[in-house]
Amino acid sequence: MTPRRVLAVVLVLLAALFVLQNRNTTSIDLFWISLQAPLWLVLVVIFAIGWVAGFLFARGR
């Protein structure tokens, strides 16, 4: 096992643990839209949006 694979396994385990501990439903309100979604899904979507924004801004440099 290479260090890269060990890190990948650790990150997958941490992600699974995160999902299992954050299964509660939360309410998201944005302007006139109100949604109910699991907390882990909301956090993953926000993370993905931030990652895409960072990629797009760094791409211009």
Secondary structure as UniProt FT lines:
FT   HELIX           3..21
FT   STRAND          25..30
FT   TURN            31..32
FT   STRAND          33..38
FT   HELIX           39..59
//
